[in-house]
Amino acid sequence: MSAEFWLSDEQWGAIEPLLPRNQPGPEREDDRRIISGIVHVLKVGCRWQDCPSVYGPSTTIYNRFRRWAMRGI
């Protein structure tokens, strides 16, 4: 799909150290994949539920964005 936005290794290297670690709960979806989904939604302007499934579950993408935004991450 040509509309996918994946982070380069350089971009991911800058972001990864800033993310929270050791979060409780079930097995986490891949942060790089989820952030790519967040970038997709923000760049394209689509609804969270319309984010391509290649980025993971839309509810996970939205919830992660919301939690991180509320924490200032």
Order of alpha helices (4+ residues) and beta strands (2+ residues): alpha-alpha-alpha
